[in-house]
């Protein structure tokens, strides 16, 4: 099994705010997974192709789970993480660690989204 991670969820308190942040940051469109009639949970998925390498996931708003304060960091892939670093604050987030070399493993940026969740951006450039 080359990639043991098959799914992730980022819990949020304000779905519209979080959805706008990630769509702006990553220049993507999320798609609704949850039943719009069920107000106890909303799920909007990141784009994915289950036939290609990499995992996908969704933003989740659930009545019994709060955002932030967790210890898991999701890294999004990028051509050059400096591009997304430049979008973080404009999208309403904060840069926690600017572009940093991790040697032969490329470059990384750490940000904090509008919900208080830390996330990473990784690139080889």
CNS distance restraints for C-alpha pairs under 8 A (distance, minus, plus):
assign (resid   3 and name CA) (resid  53 and name CA) 7.30 0.50 0.50
assign (resid   3 and name CA) (resid  54 and name CA) 6.87 0.50 0.50
assign (resid   3 and name CA) (resid  55 and name CA) 7.83 0.50 0.50
assign (resid   5 and name CA) (resid  54 and name CA) 7.77 0.50 0.50
assign (resid   5 and name CA) (resid  55 and name CA) 5.95 0.50 0.50
assign (resid   6 and name CA) (resid  54 and name CA) 7.62 0.50 0.50
assign (resid   6 and name CA) (resid  55 and name CA) 4.84 0.50 0.50
assign (resid   6 and name CA) (resid  56 and name CA) 6.68 0.50 0.50
assign (resid   7 and name CA) (resid  55 and name CA) 5.54 0.50 0.50
assign (resid   7 and name CA) (resid  56 and name CA) 5.16 0.50 0.50
assign (resid   7 and name CA) (resid  57 and name CA) 4.86 0.50 0.50
assign (resid   8 and name CA) (resid  55 and name CA) 7.59 0.50 0.50
assign (resid   8 and name CA) (resid  56 and name CA) 6.42 0.50 0.50
assign (resid   8 and name CA) (resid  57 and name CA) 4.32 0.50 0.50
assign (resid   8 and name CA) (resid  58 and name CA) 6.50 0.50 0.50
assign (resid   8 and name CA) (resid  74 and name CA) 7.91 0.50 0.50
assign (resid   9 and name CA) (resid  57 and name CA) 5.44 0.50 0.50
assign (resid   9 and name CA) (resid  58 and name CA) 5.00 0.50 0.50
assign (resid   9 and name CA) (resid  59 and name CA) 5.68 0.50 0.50
assign (resid   9 and name CA) (resid  60 and name CA) 6.25 0.50 0.50
assign (resid  10 and name CA) (resid  57 and name CA) 7.93 0.50 0.50
assign (resid  10 and name CA) (resid  58 and name CA) 6.46 0.50 0.50
assign (resid  10 and name CA) (resid  59 and name CA) 4.86 0.50 0.50
assign (resid  10 and name CA) (resid  60 and name CA) 5.95 0.50 0.50
assign (resid  10 and name CA) (resid  67 and name CA) 7.73 0.50 0.50
assign (resid  10 and name CA) (resid 117 and name CA) 7.76 0.50 0.50
assign (resid  11 and name CA) (resid  59 and name CA) 5.93 0.50 0.50
assign (resid  11 and name CA) (resid  60 and name CA) 4.78 0.50 0.50
assign (resid  11 and name CA) (resid  61 and name CA) 5.75 0.50 0.50
assign (resid  11 and name CA) (resid  62 and name CA) 7.60 0.50 0.50
assign (resid  11 and name CA) (resid  65 and name CA) 7.11 0.50 0.50
assign (resid  11 and name CA) (resid  66 and name CA) 6.63 0.50 0.50
assign (resid  11 and name CA) (resid  67 and name CA) 4.93 0.50 0.50
assign (resid  11 and name CA) (resid  68 and name CA) 7.59 0.50 0.50
assign (resid  12 and name CA) (resid  18 and name CA) 6.75 0.50 0.50
assign (resid  12 and name CA) (resid  59 and name CA) 6.75 0.50 0.50
assign (resid  12 and name CA) (resid  60 and name CA) 5.99 0.50 0.50
assign (resid  12 and name CA) (resid  61 and name CA) 5.21 0.50 0.50
assign (resid  12 and name CA) (resid  66 and name CA) 6.66 0.50 0.50
assign (resid  12 and name CA) (resid  67 and name CA) 4.68 0.50 0.50
assign (resid  12 and name CA) (resid  68 and name CA) 7.71 0.50 0.50
assign (resid  12 and name CA) (resid 115 and name CA) 5.77 0.50 0.50
assign (resid  13 and name CA) (resid  61 and name CA) 6.07 0.50 0.50
assign (resid  13 and name CA) (resid  66 and name CA) 6.40 0.50 0.50
assign (resid  13 and name CA) (resid  67 and name CA) 5.86 0.50 0.50
assign (resid  13 and name CA) (resid 115 and name CA) 6.50 0.50 0.50
assign (resid  14 and name CA) (resid  18 and name CA) 6.15 0.50 0.50
assign (resid  14 and name CA) (resid  61 and name CA) 7.45 0.50 0.50
assign (resid  14 and name CA) (resid 115 and name CA) 7.37 0.50 0.50
assign (resid  15 and name CA) (resid  19 and name CA) 5.77 0.50 0.50
assign (resid  15 and name CA) (resid  42 and name CA) 7.63 0.50 0.50
assign (resid  15 and name CA) (resid  59 and name CA) 7.59 0.50 0.50
assign (resid  15 and name CA) (resid  60 and name CA) 7.60 0.50 0.50
assign (resid  15 and name CA) (resid  61 and name CA) 6.43 0.50 0.50
assign (resid  16 and name CA) (resid  20 and name CA) 6.07 0.50 0.50
assign (resid  17 and name CA) (resid  21 and name CA) 6.22 0.50 0.50
assign (resid  17 and name CA) (resid 114 and name CA) 7.00 0.50 0.50
assign (resid  18 and name CA) (resid  22 and name CA) 6.34 0.50 0.50
assign (resid  18 and name CA) (resid  59 and name CA) 7.73 0.50 0.50
assign (resid  18 and name CA) (resid 113 and name CA) 7.42 0.50 0.50
assign (resid  18 and name CA) (resid 114 and name CA) 6.09 0.50 0.50
assign (resid  18 and name CA) (resid 115 and name CA) 6.74 0.50 0.50
assign (resid  19 and name CA) (resid  23 and name CA) 6.06 0.50 0.50
assign (resid  19 and name CA) (resid  30 and name CA) 7.25 0.50 0.50
assign (resid  19 and name CA) (resid  44 and name CA) 7.62 0.50 0.50
assign (resid  19 and name CA) (resid  59 and name CA) 7.41 0.50 0.50
assign (resid  20 and name CA) (resid  24 and name CA) 5.96 0.50 0.50
assign (resid  20 and name CA) (resid  91 and name CA) 7.64 0.50 0.50
assign (resid  21 and name CA) (resid  25 and name CA) 5.95 0.50 0.50
assign (resid  21 and name CA) (resid  91 and name CA) 5.20 0.50 0.50
assign (resid  21 and name CA) (resid  92 and name CA) 6.67 0.50 0.50
assign (resid  21 and name CA) (resid  93 and name CA) 7.54 0.50 0.50
assign (resid  21 and name CA) (resid 113 and name CA) 7.17 0.50 0.50
assign (resid  21 and name CA) (resid 114 and name CA) 6.94 0.50 0.50
assign (resid  22 and name CA) (resid  26 and name CA) 5.84 0.50 0.50
assign (resid  22 and name CA) (resid  27 and name CA) 7.72 0.50 0.50
assign (resid  22 and name CA) (resid  28 and name CA) 7.64 0.50 0.50
assign (resid  23 and name CA) (resid  27 and name CA) 5.32 0.50 0.50
assign (resid  23 and name CA) (resid  28 and name CA) 4.85 0.50 0.50
assign (resid  23 and name CA) (resid  29 and name CA) 5.55 0.50 0.50
assign (resid  23 and name CA) (resid  30 and name CA) 6.83 0.50 0.50
assign (resid  24 and name CA) (resid  28 and name CA) 7.09 0.50 0.50
assign (resid  24 and name CA) (resid  87 and name CA) 7.34 0.50 0.50
assign (resid  24 and name CA) (resid  91 and name CA) 6.09 0.50 0.50
assign (resid  25 and name CA) (resid  84 and name CA) 5.94 0.50 0.50
assign (resid  25 and name CA) (resid  87 and name CA) 5.42 0.50 0.50
assign (resid  25 and name CA) (resid  88 and name CA) 6.04 0.50 0.50
assign (resid  25 and name CA) (resid  91 and name CA) 6.38 0.50 0.50
assign (resid  26 and name CA) (resid  84 and name CA) 6.76 0.50 0.50
assign (resid  28 and name CA) (resid  46 and name CA) 7.92 0.50 0.50
assign (resid  28 and name CA) (resid  47 and name CA) 7.53 0.50 0.50
assign (resid  29 and name CA) (resid  46 and name CA) 7.31 0.50 0.50
assign (resid  29 and name CA) (resid  47 and name CA) 7.21 0.50 0.50
assign (resid  30 and name CA) (resid  44 and name CA) 5.67 0.50 0.50
assign (resid  30 and name CA) (resid  45 and name CA) 5.24 0.50 0.50
assign (resid  30 and name CA) (resid  46 and name CA) 5.03 0.50 0.50
assign (resid  30 and name CA) (resid  47 and name CA) 6.39 0.50 0.50
assign (resid  31 and name CA) (resid  44 and name CA) 5.18 0.50 0.50
assign (resid  31 and name CA) (resid  45 and name CA) 5.19 0.50 0.50
assign (resid  31 and name CA) (resid  46 and name CA) 6.87 0.50 0.50
assign (resid  31 and name CA) (resid  47 and name CA) 7.50 0.50 0.50
assign (resid  32 and name CA) (resid  42 and name CA) 7.91 0.50 0.50
assign (resid  32 and name CA) (resid  43 and name CA) 5.98 0.50 0.50
assign (resid  32 and name CA) (resid  44 and name CA) 4.31 0.50 0.50
assign (resid  32 and name CA) (resid  45 and name CA) 6.20 0.50 0.50
assign (resid  33 and name CA) (resid  42 and name CA) 7.69 0.50 0.50
assign (resid  33 and name CA) (resid  43 and name CA) 5.29 0.50 0.50
assign (resid  33 and name CA) (resid  44 and name CA) 5.56 0.50 0.50
assign (resid  33 and name CA) (resid  45 and name CA) 6.37 0.50 0.50
assign (resid  34 and name CA) (resid  38 and name CA) 7.67 0.50 0.50
assign (resid  34 and name CA) (resid  41 and name CA) 7.11 0.50 0.50
assign (resid  34 and name CA) (resid  42 and name CA) 5.42 0.50 0.50
assign (resid  34 and name CA) (resid  43 and name CA) 5.02 0.50 0.50
assign (resid  34 and name CA) (resid  44 and name CA) 7.24 0.50 0.50
assign (resid  35 and name CA) (resid  42 and name CA) 7.41 0.50 0.50
assign (resid  36 and name CA) (resid  42 and name CA) 7.33 0.50 0.50
assign (resid  38 and name CA) (resid  42 and name CA) 7.68 0.50 0.50
assign (resid  40 and name CA) (resid  62 and name CA) 5.96 0.50 0.50
assign (resid  40 and name CA) (resid  63 and name CA) 5.71 0.50 0.50
assign (resid  41 and name CA) (resid  60 and name CA) 7.09 0.50 0.50
assign (resid  41 and name CA) (resid  61 and name CA) 5.49 0.50 0.50
assign (resid  41 and name CA) (resid  62 and name CA) 4.57 0.50 0.50
assign (resid  41 and name CA) (resid  63 and name CA) 6.75 0.50 0.50
assign (resid  42 and name CA) (resid  60 and name CA) 5.78 0.50 0.50
assign (resid  42 and name CA) (resid  61 and name CA) 5.24 0.50 0.50
assign (resid  42 and name CA) (resid  62 and name CA) 6.81 0.50 0.50
assign (resid  43 and name CA) (resid  58 and name CA) 6.12 0.50 0.50
assign (resid  43 and name CA) (resid  59 and name CA) 5.63 0.50 0.50
assign (resid  43 and name CA) (resid  60 and name CA) 4.72 0.50 0.50
assign (resid  43 and name CA) (resid  61 and name CA) 6.69 0.50 0.50
assign (resid  44 and name CA) (resid  58 and name CA) 5.33 0.50 0.50
assign (resid  44 and name CA) (resid  59 and name CA) 5.36 0.50 0.50
assign (resid  44 and name CA) (resid  60 and name CA) 6.88 0.50 0.50
assign (resid  45 and name CA) (resid  56 and name CA) 7.75 0.50 0.50
assign (resid  45 and name CA) (resid  57 and name CA) 5.82 0.50 0.50
assign (resid  45 and name CA) (resid  58 and name CA) 3.98 0.50 0.50
assign (resid  45 and name CA) (resid  59 and name CA) 6.38 0.50 0.50
assign (resid  46 and name CA) (resid  56 and name CA) 6.27 0.50 0.50
assign (resid  46 and name CA) (resid  57 and name CA) 5.80 0.50 0.50
assign (resid  46 and name CA) (resid  58 and name CA) 5.62 0.50 0.50
assign (resid  46 and name CA) (resid  59 and name CA) 7.92 0.50 0.50
assign (resid  47 and name CA) (resid  56 and name CA) 7.16 0.50 0.50
assign (resid  48 and name CA) (resid  55 and name CA) 7.66 0.50 0.50
assign (resid  48 and name CA) (resid  56 and name CA) 5.79 0.50 0.50
assign (resid  61 and name CA) (resid  65 and name CA) 7.48 0.50 0.50
assign (resid  62 and name CA) (resid  66 and name CA) 7.67 0.50 0.50
assign (resid  67 and name CA) (resid 115 and name CA) 6.10 0.50 0.50
assign (resid  67 and name CA) (resid 116 and name CA) 6.85 0.50 0.50
assign (resid  67 and name CA) (resid 117 and name CA) 6.88 0.50 0.50
assign (resid  68 and name CA) (resid 115 and name CA) 6.27 0.50 0.50
assign (resid  68 and name CA) (resid 116 and name CA) 4.69 0.50 0.50
assign (resid  68 and name CA) (resid 117 and name CA) 4.72 0.50 0.50
assign (resid  68 and name CA) (resid 118 and name CA) 7.86 0.50 0.50
assign (resid  69 and name CA) (resid 116 and name CA) 7.29 0.50 0.50
assign (resid  69 and name CA) (resid 117 and name CA) 7.05 0.50 0.50
assign (resid  70 and name CA) (resid 117 and name CA) 7.40 0.50 0.50
assign (resid  73 and name CA) (resid 118 and name CA) 6.03 0.50 0.50
assign (resid  73 and name CA) (resid 119 and name CA) 5.09 0.50 0.50
assign (resid  73 and name CA) (resid 120 and name CA) 6.58 0.50 0.50
assign (resid  74 and name CA) (resid 118 and name CA) 7.91 0.50 0.50
assign (resid  74 and name CA) (resid 119 and name CA) 5.22 0.50 0.50
assign (resid  74 and name CA) (resid 120 and name CA) 5.96 0.50 0.50
assign (resid  75 and name CA) (resid 119 and name CA) 5.97 0.50 0.50
assign (resid  75 and name CA) (resid 120 and name CA) 4.19 0.50 0.50
assign (resid  75 and name CA) (resid 121 and name CA) 5.13 0.50 0.50
assign (resid  75 and name CA) (resid 122 and name CA) 6.29 0.50 0.50
assign (resid  76 and name CA) (resid 119 and name CA) 7.89 0.50 0.50
assign (resid  76 and name CA) (resid 120 and name CA) 6.17 0.50 0.50
assign (resid  76 and name CA) (resid 121 and name CA) 4.78 0.50 0.50
assign (resid  76 and name CA) (resid 122 and name CA) 6.12 0.50 0.50
assign (resid  77 and name CA) (resid  81 and name CA) 7.94 0.50 0.50
assign (resid  77 and name CA) (resid 121 and name CA) 5.86 0.50 0.50
assign (resid  77 and name CA) (resid 122 and name CA) 5.01 0.50 0.50
assign (resid  77 and name CA) (resid 123 and name CA) 6.02 0.50 0.50
assign (resid  78 and name CA) (resid  84 and name CA) 7.89 0.50 0.50
assign (resid  78 and name CA) (resid 121 and name CA) 6.62 0.50 0.50
assign (resid  78 and name CA) (resid 122 and name CA) 5.86 0.50 0.50
assign (resid  78 and name CA) (resid 123 and name CA) 5.02 0.50 0.50
assign (resid  79 and name CA) (resid 123 and name CA) 5.59 0.50 0.50
assign (resid  79 and name CA) (resid 124 and name CA) 7.18 0.50 0.50
assign (resid  79 and name CA) (resid 125 and name CA) 6.82 0.50 0.50
assign (resid  80 and name CA) (resid  84 and name CA) 7.75 0.50 0.50
assign (resid  80 and name CA) (resid 122 and name CA) 7.72 0.50 0.50
assign (resid  80 and name CA) (resid 123 and name CA) 5.28 0.50 0.50
assign (resid  80 and name CA) (resid 124 and name CA) 7.08 0.50 0.50
assign (resid  80 and name CA) (resid 125 and name CA) 5.30 0.50 0.50
assign (resid  81 and name CA) (resid  85 and name CA) 6.15 0.50 0.50
assign (resid  81 and name CA) (resid  99 and name CA) 6.90 0.50 0.50
assign (resid  81 and name CA) (resid 107 and name CA) 7.07 0.50 0.50
assign (resid  81 and name CA) (resid 108 and name CA) 6.39 0.50 0.50
assign (resid  81 and name CA) (resid 109 and name CA) 6.43 0.50 0.50
assign (resid  81 and name CA) (resid 121 and name CA) 5.70 0.50 0.50
assign (resid  81 and name CA) (resid 122 and name CA) 5.87 0.50 0.50
assign (resid  81 and name CA) (resid 123 and name CA) 5.51 0.50 0.50
assign (resid  81 and name CA) (resid 125 and name CA) 7.58 0.50 0.50
assign (resid  82 and name CA) (resid  86 and name CA) 6.22 0.50 0.50
assign (resid  82 and name CA) (resid  99 and name CA) 6.22 0.50 0.50
assign (resid  82 and name CA) (resid 109 and name CA) 7.64 0.50 0.50
assign (resid  83 and name CA) (resid  87 and name CA) 6.85 0.50 0.50
assign (resid  84 and name CA) (resid  88 and name CA) 6.38 0.50 0.50
assign (resid  84 and name CA) (resid 121 and name CA) 7.41 0.50 0.50
assign (resid  85 and name CA) (resid  95 and name CA) 6.99 0.50 0.50
assign (resid  85 and name CA) (resid  98 and name CA) 7.08 0.50 0.50
assign (resid  85 and name CA) (resid  99 and name CA) 7.43 0.50 0.50
assign (resid  85 and name CA) (resid 109 and name CA) 6.68 0.50 0.50
assign (resid  85 and name CA) (resid 111 and name CA) 7.77 0.50 0.50
assign (resid  86 and name CA) (resid  90 and name CA) 7.52 0.50 0.50
assign (resid  87 and name CA) (resid  91 and name CA) 6.00 0.50 0.50
assign (resid  88 and name CA) (resid  92 and name CA) 6.57 0.50 0.50
assign (resid  88 and name CA) (resid  93 and name CA) 5.15 0.50 0.50
assign (resid  88 and name CA) (resid  94 and name CA) 6.05 0.50 0.50
assign (resid  88 and name CA) (resid  95 and name CA) 6.49 0.50 0.50
assign (resid  88 and name CA) (resid 111 and name CA) 6.98 0.50 0.50
assign (resid  88 and name CA) (resid 113 and name CA) 7.82 0.50 0.50
assign (resid  89 and name CA) (resid  93 and name CA) 4.77 0.50 0.50
assign (resid  89 and name CA) (resid  94 and name CA) 5.28 0.50 0.50
assign (resid  89 and name CA) (resid  95 and name CA) 6.90 0.50 0.50
assign (resid  92 and name CA) (resid 113 and name CA) 7.31 0.50 0.50
assign (resid  92 and name CA) (resid 114 and name CA) 5.99 0.50 0.50
assign (resid  93 and name CA) (resid 111 and name CA) 7.04 0.50 0.50
assign (resid  93 and name CA) (resid 112 and name CA) 5.57 0.50 0.50
assign (resid  93 and name CA) (resid 113 and name CA) 4.63 0.50 0.50
assign (resid  93 and name CA) (resid 114 and name CA) 5.17 0.50 0.50
assign (resid  94 and name CA) (resid 111 and name CA) 5.64 0.50 0.50
assign (resid  94 and name CA) (resid 112 and name CA) 5.12 0.50 0.50
assign (resid  94 and name CA) (resid 113 and name CA) 6.72 0.50 0.50
assign (resid  95 and name CA) (resid 109 and name CA) 7.78 0.50 0.50
assign (resid  95 and name CA) (resid 110 and name CA) 6.33 0.50 0.50
assign (resid  95 and name CA) (resid 111 and name CA) 4.47 0.50 0.50
assign (resid  95 and name CA) (resid 112 and name CA) 6.39 0.50 0.50
assign (resid  96 and name CA) (resid 109 and name CA) 7.78 0.50 0.50
assign (resid  96 and name CA) (resid 110 and name CA) 5.28 0.50 0.50
assign (resid  96 and name CA) (resid 111 and name CA) 4.88 0.50 0.50
assign (resid  96 and name CA) (resid 112 and name CA) 6.46 0.50 0.50
assign (resid  97 and name CA) (resid 109 and name CA) 5.63 0.50 0.50
assign (resid  97 and name CA) (resid 110 and name CA) 4.88 0.50 0.50
assign (resid  97 and name CA) (resid 111 and name CA) 6.73 0.50 0.50
assign (resid  98 and name CA) (resid 108 and name CA) 7.78 0.50 0.50
assign (resid  98 and name CA) (resid 109 and name CA) 5.23 0.50 0.50
assign (resid  98 and name CA) (resid 110 and name CA) 6.72 0.50 0.50
assign (resid  99 and name CA) (resid 107 and name CA) 6.41 0.50 0.50
assign (resid  99 and name CA) (resid 108 and name CA) 5.44 0.50 0.50
assign (resid  99 and name CA) (resid 109 and name CA) 4.72 0.50 0.50
assign (resid  99 and name CA) (resid 110 and name CA) 7.95 0.50 0.50
assign (resid 100 and name CA) (resid 107 and name CA) 5.43 0.50 0.50
assign (resid 100 and name CA) (resid 108 and name CA) 5.36 0.50 0.50
assign (resid 100 and name CA) (resid 109 and name CA) 6.41 0.50 0.50
assign (resid 101 and name CA) (resid 106 and name CA) 6.04 0.50 0.50
assign (resid 101 and name CA) (resid 107 and name CA) 4.47 0.50 0.50
assign (resid 101 and name CA) (resid 108 and name CA) 6.59 0.50 0.50
assign (resid 102 and name CA) (resid 106 and name CA) 5.44 0.50 0.50
assign (resid 102 and name CA) (resid 107 and name CA) 5.48 0.50 0.50
assign (resid 102 and name CA) (resid 108 and name CA) 7.08 0.50 0.50
assign (resid 103 and name CA) (resid 107 and name CA) 7.55 0.50 0.50
assign (resid 105 and name CA) (resid 124 and name CA) 6.80 0.50 0.50
assign (resid 106 and name CA) (resid 122 and name CA) 7.27 0.50 0.50
assign (resid 106 and name CA) (resid 123 and name CA) 5.77 0.50 0.50
assign (resid 106 and name CA) (resid 124 and name CA) 4.02 0.50 0.50
assign (resid 106 and name CA) (resid 125 and name CA) 6.21 0.50 0.50
assign (resid 107 and name CA) (resid 122 and name CA) 5.82 0.50 0.50
assign (resid 107 and name CA) (resid 123 and name CA) 5.33 0.50 0.50
assign (resid 107 and name CA) (resid 124 and name CA) 5.79 0.50 0.50
assign (resid 107 and name CA) (resid 125 and name CA) 6.37 0.50 0.50
assign (resid 108 and name CA) (resid 120 and name CA) 6.74 0.50 0.50
assign (resid 108 and name CA) (resid 121 and name CA) 5.53 0.50 0.50
assign (resid 108 and name CA) (resid 122 and name CA) 4.55 0.50 0.50
assign (resid 108 and name CA) (resid 123 and name CA) 6.43 0.50 0.50
assign (resid 109 and name CA) (resid 120 and name CA) 5.57 0.50 0.50
assign (resid 109 and name CA) (resid 121 and name CA) 5.15 0.50 0.50
assign (resid 109 and name CA) (resid 122 and name CA) 6.70 0.50 0.50
assign (resid 110 and name CA) (resid 118 and name CA) 6.84 0.50 0.50
assign (resid 110 and name CA) (resid 119 and name CA) 5.76 0.50 0.50
assign (resid 110 and name CA) (resid 120 and name CA) 4.48 0.50 0.50
assign (resid 110 and name CA) (resid 121 and name CA) 6.48 0.50 0.50
assign (resid 111 and name CA) (resid 118 and name CA) 5.60 0.50 0.50
assign (resid 111 and name CA) (resid 119 and name CA) 5.41 0.50 0.50
assign (resid 111 and name CA) (resid 120 and name CA) 6.21 0.50 0.50
assign (resid 112 and name CA) (resid 116 and name CA) 5.72 0.50 0.50
assign (resid 112 and name CA) (resid 117 and name CA) 5.41 0.50 0.50
assign (resid 112 and name CA) (resid 118 and name CA) 4.37 0.50 0.50
assign (resid 112 and name CA) (resid 119 and name CA) 6.19 0.50 0.50
assign (resid 113 and name CA) (resid 117 and name CA) 5.42 0.50 0.50
assign (resid 113 and name CA) (resid 118 and name CA) 6.43 0.50 0.50
assign (resid 113 and name CA) (resid 119 and name CA) 7.36 0.50 0.50
